[in-house]
């Protein structure tokens, strides 16, 4: 369990038919406009669902990136700035006047929105083994039916990693709690209606669903994150925009409990009327769109990632160490901690996608092209065949005994831990987790020693108990959580 700067690639199991090709490496249609039969979820009962309208403009001529080597440790760094630049995408600014709008204006008339009507019915298409290069900027053709991302059924394949009681309990919890297609459709339906209403005030605005709802790491009770992108000549003030929206939202019949939260990243929090589905809307925080697709690529890189992260998030929430507003870890920080642990094993479960495929996750890539970025990444299949239970025990032990909180920085970008070295960014911070694009500390909410000590103690105590009993119920009320998830929505 030692940091490694490179991650070996095992022989692809896809050729043996062990499990289907991951949608993270397929033609993933974020704007719900790809042709039928290509990673699509056809929903015949939802012909009226508004399309996402994420249409990148075509370039003057096709351009292709040069091939990227699997290991790129020899890239030079200058002043800790991002050294990789896309050959065809120049630095873009959200408020640049030269920016085109994100997709054409909405022209269709939406039916009245009824929050209590839950869409149902779907059929799954076969995976397509080809995908376009993001450099060709394809313009999707309108499909006769709205589509949402494929949610693969990996339960049968997961059984290969669940040959013990603890692992089986993790699979059971995951299958009961993971976000369903109907949950995502419901969030997307409200997003589309909100975008239409917002465009009456901000004609150049586009509203995007981000976070766990889109990255494959959400559960049935997950709230929804929204990013409102406004491109104007003059940089807009998020607080001012959210204040305007707060007043406007009060006139909408399908939202309620509207609250403006003046945090470092200000948000407008509200609920779908008559339900407990909560939304957090921010303005121009586009890094959330970038990390949505980075985490989605990691989430589907190995079958064990999504169950493991869901269980760990439930564990952290149950033990009160997963609430940034109360000085503990955010869900984003927790996810990065899990990914980095899996990257730094002696036999890694995950590589560094940003290091191995820098062009696919260029932090300066135009936001329109971000959904297409991960498409050319080939599948990664680890030679590590540890069960889910073994990985969970290893995760708890690593942060209880193996990780040096006072010396190390968690870096998913580098697939290793970095040294604090007295850097101003990490100085006097209890927990250091690097944001993969902005490189700041996403664990900065942990700023009090008692909370930090409580987090460390929880890792140690849970590892000790789970090591002895090998029963997930010893650290987490599995049945109670499943029942709670089933009663939501």
C-alpha positions in Angstrom: 0.0 0.0 0.0 2.6 2.5 -1.1 2.3 5.5 -3.5 3.2 4.9 -7.0 3.8 7.4 -9.8 2.7 5.0 -12.5 -0.1 2.6 -12.8 0.3 -0.7 -14.7 -2.3 -1.6 -17.2 -3.7 -5.1 -17.1 -5.0 -7.1 -20.0 -8.5 -5.9 -21.0 -11.2 -8.1 -19.6 -13.7 -6.7 -22.2 -12.3 -9.1 -24.8 -13.3 -12.0 -22.6 -16.8 -10.8 -22.1 -16.5 -10.5 -18.3 -18.5 -7.3 -18.2 -19.9 -4.8 -20.7 -17.9 -1.8 -21.9 -18.3 1.1 -19.6 -20.4 4.1 -20.6 -17.7 6.4 -19.4 -15.7 5.3 -22.5 -18.6 5.3 -24.9 -20.4 8.0 -26.8 -21.9 9.6 -23.8 -24.7 12.0 -24.8 -25.0 14.8 -22.3 -27.3 16.8 -24.5 -29.6 13.8 -25.0 -29.4 14.2 -28.8 -27.3 11.2 -30.0 -28.8 8.9 -32.6 -30.8 6.0 -31.3 -28.9 2.8 -30.6 -25.7 4.5 -29.4 -25.6 4.3 -25.6 -29.1 5.6 -25.5 -31.9 5.1 -23.0 -35.1 5.4 -25.0 -38.1 6.5 -23.0 -41.2 6.1 -25.1 -43.5 7.6 -22.5 -41.5 10.9 -22.4 -41.7 12.3 -25.9 -42.3 15.7 -24.4 -39.1 15.8 -22.3 -37.1 18.9 -23.3 -33.7 18.2 -24.9 -30.6 19.3 -23.1 -29.2 21.5 -25.9 -25.5 21.1 -25.3 -24.3 21.6 -28.9 -20.7 22.5 -29.4 -20.1 24.6 -32.6 -18.3 22.9 -35.5 -14.7 23.9 -36.1 -13.5 25.3 -39.4 -11.8 22.0 -40.3 -11.2 18.7 -38.5 -8.2 18.7 -36.2 -6.8 15.7 -34.4 -4.7 15.6 -31.3 -1.4 13.8 -31.4 -1.4 10.4 -29.7 -0.9 10.6 -25.9 1.6 8.2 -24.3 0.3 6.1 -21.4 2.8 7.6 -19.0 3.7 11.2 -19.2 6.0 11.8 -16.1 8.5 13.7 -18.2 6.4 16.7 -18.8 8.1 19.9 -17.5 6.4 22.1 -15.0 6.7 25.9 -14.7 5.7 27.6 -11.5 3.2 25.0 -10.7 1.0 26.2 -13.5 -0.9 23.8 -15.8 1.6 22.9 -18.4 -0.7 21.1 -20.9 -2.6 23.1 -23.5 -5.0 21.9 -26.1 -3.6 22.5 -29.6 -7.0 23.6 -30.9 -8.8 25.1 -27.8 -7.5 28.4 -26.6 -8.1 29.8 -23.1 -11.7 30.7 -22.8 -13.4 33.0 -20.4 -17.0 32.6 -19.2 -17.7 36.3 -19.6 -15.8 36.7 -22.9 -17.8 38.7 -25.4 -16.6 36.5 -28.3 -18.2 33.4 -26.9 -21.1 31.9 -28.8 -24.1 30.9 -26.9 -24.2 27.4 -25.5 -26.4 25.8 -28.1 -29.3 27.4 -30.0 -32.1 29.1 -28.1 -34.9 26.8 -27.0 -37.7 26.9 -29.5 -40.1 24.2 -28.3 -43.0 24.8 -26.1 -42.8 22.7 -22.9 -45.9 21.1 -21.4 -47.0 22.1 -18.0 -44.7 20.7 -15.3 -46.3 18.4 -12.7 -43.8 17.4 -10.0 -46.0 14.6 -8.8 -46.0 12.8 -12.1 -43.0 10.5 -12.2 -41.9 9.3 -15.6 -41.6 5.6 -16.1 -40.7 3.0 -18.6 -37.5 2.5 -20.5 -35.6 0.1 -22.7 -31.9 -0.4 -22.9 -29.9 -0.4 -26.2 -26.7 -2.4 -26.7 -23.4 -0.7 -26.2 -21.7 0.6 -29.3 -18.0 -0.1 -29.4 -17.0 3.0 -31.4 -16.8 6.6 -30.4 -15.9 9.8 -32.2 -12.9 11.9 -31.3 -13.7 15.0 -29.3 -11.5 16.9 -31.8 -14.0 16.5 -34.6 -16.7 18.2 -32.6 -19.7 16.2 -34.0 -23.0 17.8 -34.1 -25.6 15.3 -32.7 -28.7 14.7 -34.6 -32.0 15.1 -32.8 -33.4 11.8 -31.7 -37.2 11.3 -31.8 -37.1 10.4 -28.1 -35.4 12.1 -25.2 -32.5 10.3 -23.7 -30.6 10.1 -20.4 -27.2 8.5 -19.7 -27.0 4.7 -19.7 -27.1 3.2 -16.2 -25.5 -0.2 -16.7 -26.7 -3.3 -14.9 -23.4 -4.6 -13.4 -24.9 -6.6 -10.6 -24.1 -10.0 -12.1 -20.5 -8.9 -12.8 -20.1 -7.5 -9.3 -20.7 -10.9 -7.8 -17.1 -11.8 -8.9 -16.0 -9.3 -6.2 -18.6 -10.3 -3.6 -17.6 -13.8 -2.6 -17.6 -13.0 1.1 -20.2 -11.7 3.6 -18.9 -8.1 3.8 -18.6 -7.7 0.0 -22.1 -9.1 -0.5 -23.5 -6.6 2.0 -21.8 -3.8 0.1 -23.4 -5.0 -3.2 -26.8 -5.3 -1.6 -26.5 -1.7 -0.2 -25.4 -0.4 -3.6 -28.1 -2.0 -5.6 -30.8 -0.8 -3.3 -29.5 2.8 -3.0 -28.0 3.7 -6.4 -29.7 6.4 -8.4 -32.3 5.1 -10.9 -33.0 6.3 -14.4 -36.4 7.6 -13.2 -34.6 9.7 -10.6 -32.3 11.3 -13.2 -35.2 11.9 -15.6 -37.1 13.7 -12.8 -34.2 16.0 -12.1 -33.6 16.6 -15.8 -37.3 17.5 -16.3 -37.2 20.1 -13.7 -33.9 21.5 -15.0 -35.3 21.9 -18.4 -38.3 23.8 -17.2 -36.1 26.0 -15.0 -33.9 26.8 -17.9 -36.9 28.0 -20.0 -38.1 30.2 -17.1 -34.6 31.6 -16.4 -34.1 32.5 -20.1 -36.9 35.0 -19.8 -34.6 37.0 -17.5 -31.2 35.9 -18.8 -31.5 35.1 -22.5 -27.9 33.9 -22.8 -28.0 31.6 -19.8 -27.8 27.8 -19.9 -28.5 25.5 -17.0 -26.6 22.3 -16.5 -27.1 19.3 -14.2 -23.8 18.4 -12.5 -22.4 16.6 -9.5 -23.4 13.1 -8.3 -26.6 13.2 -10.3 -24.5 13.0 -13.5 -21.2 11.4 -12.5 -22.6 8.0 -11.6 -22.0 8.3 -7.9 -25.4 9.4 -6.8 -28.0 7.5 -4.8 -31.8 7.7 -4.8 -31.8 10.3 -2.0 -29.1 12.5 -3.6 -29.9 16.1 -4.1 -29.2 17.8 -7.5 -26.5 20.3 -8.3 -27.1 22.9 -11.0 -24.7 25.2 -12.7 -26.1 28.3 -14.5 -23.6 29.5 -17.1 -24.1 33.1 -18.2 -21.9 34.5 -20.9 -21.9 38.2 -21.1 -19.4 41.0 -22.0 -19.3 42.0 -18.4 -18.5 39.5 -15.6 -21.7 38.9 -13.6 -21.9 39.0 -9.9 -23.2 35.6 -8.7 -25.0 37.1 -5.6 -26.8 39.6 -7.8 -27.9 36.9 -10.3 -29.0 34.6 -7.5 -30.9 37.4 -5.8 -32.8 38.1 -9.0 -33.5 34.4 -9.5 -34.7 34.1 -5.9 -37.4 36.7 -6.5 -38.3 35.1 -9.8 -38.5 31.6 -8.4 -41.1 32.6 -5.9 -43.5 33.0 -8.8 -42.9 29.5 -10.1 -45.5 26.9 -9.2 -43.2 23.9 -9.1 -40.5 25.1 -6.6 -40.6 26.0 -3.0 -38.4 26.8 0.1 -36.1 29.1 -1.8 -33.0 30.1 0.1 -30.0 32.2 -0.9 -26.8 30.9 0.8 -23.8 33.3 0.7 -21.0 30.8 0.9 -17.6 31.0 -0.8 -19.5 29.6 -3.8 -22.9 31.2 -3.4 -25.9 29.0 -4.1 -29.6 29.2 -4.4 -31.2 26.3 -2.6 -34.8 25.2 -3.3 -37.0 22.2 -3.4 -39.3 20.6 -5.9 -42.8 21.6 -4.7 -44.5 18.8 -2.7 -41.4 16.6 -2.4 -38.0 16.4 -0.6 -36.0 16.7 -3.8 -33.5 19.5 -3.2 -31.5 21.6 -5.7 -28.4 23.7 -5.2 -27.9 26.2 -8.1 -24.6 28.1 -8.6 -23.6 30.7 -11.2 -20.6 30.2 -13.5 -18.8 27.7 -11.2 -17.9 25.7 -14.3 -15.2 23.7 -12.6 -18.2 21.6 -11.3 -19.0 20.7 -14.9 -15.4 19.7 -15.5 -15.1 17.5 -12.4 -18.5 15.9 -13.1 -17.0 14.3 -16.2 -13.7 13.5 -14.6 -15.4 11.7 -11.8 -17.8 10.0 -14.2 -14.8 8.6 -16.1 -13.3 7.2 -12.8 -16.7 5.9 -11.6 -17.0 3.6 -14.6 -13.3 2.7 -14.9 -13.8 -0.3 -12.6 -17.0 -2.1 -11.5 -16.0 -1.8 -7.8 -15.7 2.0 -7.8 -19.4 3.0 -7.6 -20.4 0.5 -4.9 -17.3 1.3 -2.8 -17.9 5.1 -2.9 -21.6 4.8 -2.2 -20.9 2.6 0.9 -18.1 5.0 2.1 -20.3 8.0 1.7 -23.1 6.3 3.7 -20.6 5.3 6.4 -19.2 8.8 6.7 -22.7 10.4 6.8 -23.9 7.9 9.4 -20.8 8.7 11.6 -21.2 12.5 11.1 -17.9 13.2 9.3 -19.5 14.0 5.9 -20.8 17.6 6.3 -18.7 20.5 5.2 -21.1 23.0 6.7 -20.3 21.5 10.1 -16.5 21.4 9.6 -16.1 17.9 8.4 -15.5 16.3 4.9 -17.5 17.2 1.9 -18.7 14.3 -0.4 -16.3 15.6 -3.1 -13.3 15.4 -0.7 -14.4 11.9 0.3 -14.7 10.7 -3.3 -11.2 12.0 -4.1 -9.8 10.3 -1.0 -11.3 7.0 -2.2 -9.9 7.4 -5.7 -6.5 8.3 -4.5 -6.3 5.3 -2.2 -7.2 3.0 -5.1 -4.5 4.8 -7.2 -1.8 4.4 -4.6 -2.1 0.7 -3.9 0.9 -1.5 -4.7 -1.3 -3.0 -7.4 -3.4 0.0 -8.4 -7.1 -0.3 -9.1 -7.1 3.0 -11.0 -4.6 5.1 -13.0 -4.4 8.9 -13.3 -6.7 9.7 -16.2 -5.5 13.3 -16.2 -1.8 12.4 -16.4 -2.3 9.6 -19.0 -4.8 11.6 -21.1 -4.1 15.3 -20.5 -5.9 16.4 -23.7 -9.1 14.7 -22.6 -9.3 16.7 -19.4 -7.6 19.9 -20.4 -8.6 22.4 -17.7 -8.7 25.2 -20.3 -11.0 23.2 -22.7 -14.1 25.2 -23.7 -17.0 24.2 -21.5 -19.0 23.1 -24.6 -16.5 20.4 -25.3 -16.1 19.0 -21.8 -18.7 16.2 -22.2 -16.8 14.9 -25.3 -13.4 15.0 -23.6 -13.3 11.5 -22.1 -14.7 9.7 -25.1 -11.4 8.4 -26.7 -10.1 6.9 -23.4 -9.7 3.1 -23.7 -10.9 0.9 -20.8 -8.5 0.4 -17.9 -8.6 -3.0 -16.3 -6.6 -3.5 -13.2 -4.7 -6.7 -12.3 -5.9 -6.1 -8.7 -8.7 -8.5 -8.1 -9.4 -7.6 -4.4 -13.0 -8.0 -3.3 -15.1 -5.0 -2.3 -14.7 -6.0 1.4 -11.0 -6.1 1.1 -10.8 -2.7 -0.5 -13.1 -1.2 2.1 -11.0 -2.6 4.9 -7.9 -1.3 3.2 -9.3 2.1 2.7 -10.2 2.5 6.4 -6.8 1.1 7.5 -4.9 3.4 5.1 -6.4 6.6 6.5 -6.3 5.2 10.1 -2.6 4.1 10.1 -0.9 4.5 6.7 -1.5 8.1 5.7 0.6 11.0 7.1 -2.0 13.8 7.5 0.7 16.3 8.6 3.0 15.7 5.6 0.9 14.4 2.6 -1.5 16.0 0.1 -4.0 13.7 -1.7 -3.7 14.2 -5.4 -5.9 12.2 -7.8 -4.4 14.3 -10.6 -1.0 12.7 -10.0 -2.3 9.3 -8.7 0.0 9.7 -5.7 0.4 11.8 -2.6 2.3 15.1 -2.7 4.5 16.6 0.0 3.2 19.7 1.7 6.7 21.2 1.7 5.6 24.4 3.4 3.4 25.5 0.5 1.0 28.3 1.3 -1.9 26.4 -0.1 -1.4 23.5 2.4 0.2 25.3 5.3 -1.7 24.8 8.6 -4.4 22.7 7.0 -5.5 19.6 8.9 -6.5 17.7 5.7 -5.2 18.4 2.2 -7.1 17.1 -0.8 -6.2 18.7 -4.1 -8.9 19.7 -6.5 -7.9 18.1 -9.8 -8.4 21.2 -11.9 -8.0 24.3 -9.7 -5.5 22.6 -7.4 -6.9 24.2 -4.2 -7.9 22.3 -1.1 -11.3 20.8 -1.2 -11.0 19.7 2.5 -10.6 23.3 3.8 -13.9 23.0 5.7 -12.0 20.9 8.3 -10.4 23.8 10.1 -10.9 22.9 13.8 -8.7 20.4 15.6 -11.6 18.6 17.4 -13.3 17.9 14.1 -10.1 16.7 12.6 -9.4 14.4 15.5 -12.9 13.0 15.3 -12.5 12.2 11.6 -9.2 10.3 12.3 -10.7 8.5 15.3 -13.7 7.4 13.2 -11.4 5.8 10.6 -9.4 4.0 13.3 -12.4 2.8 15.2 -14.3 1.6 12.1 -11.3 -0.2 10.8 -10.8 -1.9 14.2 -14.4 -3.1 14.4 -14.8 -4.1 10.8 -11.5 -6.0 10.9 -12.8 -8.1 13.8 -16.4 -8.7 12.7 -16.3 -8.6 8.9 -19.9 -7.4 9.0 -21.0 -4.1 7.4 -23.7 -3.8 10.0 -21.1 -3.3 12.7 -20.2 0.1 11.3 -23.4 1.0 9.4 -27.1 0.2 9.8 -27.5 -1.4 6.4 -31.2 -2.3 6.6 -32.2 1.1 8.1 -30.4 2.9 5.3 -32.1 0.7 2.6 -35.5 1.3 4.1 -34.9 5.1 4.3 -33.8 5.2 0.6 -36.8 3.2 -0.4 -39.1 5.7 1.3 -37.6 8.7 -0.4 -39.0 10.4 -3.5 
